[in-house]
Amino acid sequence: MENSQVLKVGDKAPAFSMAASGGRTVESAALKGQPFVLYFYPKADTPGCTKEACGFNEALQAFEQAGLSVIGVSRDPVKKLDSFAAKYNLTFPLASDEDGHVTEAYGVWVEKSMYGRTYMGIERATFLIDAKGDIAYIWPKVKVSGHVDAVLAQAQALGGAA
């Protein structure tokens, strides 16, 4: 079930409503009028995903000062996300897209391969959504090192202009 729709900068960000860590719910409608970062990661509590989540958490105050919230999304169940958040003191919401609607809408549910085996999984990607609900910037096929700094720089540039 690969998504043939490819999102581009300037497109309206697909709407979402997901259960999240800490008993929260994240909804695009509730974020209307404020910019935010939506990042997708393959699996909670794995090395790359932990490094990325901790990086966003460490920079959270700077994102908030720029007027943005951060939301992480995976297909993990909320219970696993709660454990992951507690283990690393992650304070921003980690959203559960167990049914896959959001990962498919954002085009990050893709065919992957490892050790000669192909399977479907989440491609690590980040979307910067402006206050109008449009996609302001996309980082596809993210490499974790230096990524949070790049997102923060772009978020700060968007800043009040969002």
Buried (B, 14 or more C-beta within 10 A) or exposed (E): EEBEEEBEEEBEBBEBEBBBBBEBEBBBEEBEEBBBBBBBBBBBBEEBBBEBBBBBBEBBEBBEEBBBBBBBBBBBEBEBBBBBBEEBEBEBBBBBBBEEBBBBBBBBBBEEEEEEEEEEBBBBBBBBBBBEBBBBBBBBEBEBEEBBEBBBEBBBEBEEEB
